[in-house]
Amino acid sequence: MLNALLTAVQEAGGALSPEAAKNYLSMLGSGLSIGLVVIGVGLGIGRIGGSAAEGISRQPEAAGTIQTAAIILAALIEGVALFGLVITILYM
């Protein structure tokens, strides 16, 4: 499936002028990178949430500390996601 998509992109890029092809491929790359950033952030925050829930279930007395650490880590991951999205938009 990916091979067919790349073949279609190459054929469409060959029929366009060089400037239009560059813009077209730039948009394609930006879309792919935004998707990868969102997938990575979703996986990272999911792992943090799962690990925090597991840690709280094992040591309920440390729930406040674990929850605070999980919130801070989730905020750091979202900061990296915003940085990745801004860089992607700048390269469009």
URRA-V110207 format. One record per pair of residues at least 12 apart in sequence whose C-alpha atoms are under 10 Angstrom apart, sorted by the first residue. I is the first residue (numbers start at 0). J is the second residue. Records with the same first field share a line. If there is no record, write none. Layout:
BEGIN
I = J / J
END
This chain:
BEGIN
8 = 20 / 23 / 24 / 27
9 = 24
11 = 23 / 24
12 = 24
22 = 91
23 = 91
24 = 91
25 = 87 / 90 / 91
26 = 87 / 88 / 90 / 91
27 = 91
28 = 87 / 90 / 91
29 = 84 / 86 / 87 / 88 / 89 / 90 / 91
30 = 87 / 88 / 91
31 = 87
32 = 83 / 84 / 86 / 87 / 88
33 = 80 / 83 / 84 / 85 / 86 / 87 / 88
34 = 84
35 = 83
36 = 79 / 80 / 81 / 82 / 83 / 84 / 87
37 = 77 / 80 / 81 / 83 / 84
38 = 80
39 = 76 / 80
40 = 73 / 76 / 77 / 78 / 79 / 80 / 81
41 = 76 / 77 / 80
43 = 72 / 73 / 76 / 77
44 = 69 / 70 / 72 / 73 / 74 / 75 / 76 / 77
45 = 73
46 = 73
47 = 66 / 68 / 69 / 70 / 72 / 73 / 76
48 = 66 / 69 / 70 / 72 / 73
49 = 69
50 = 65 / 69
51 = 64 / 65 / 66 / 67 / 68 / 69 / 70
52 = 65 / 66 / 69
54 = 66
END
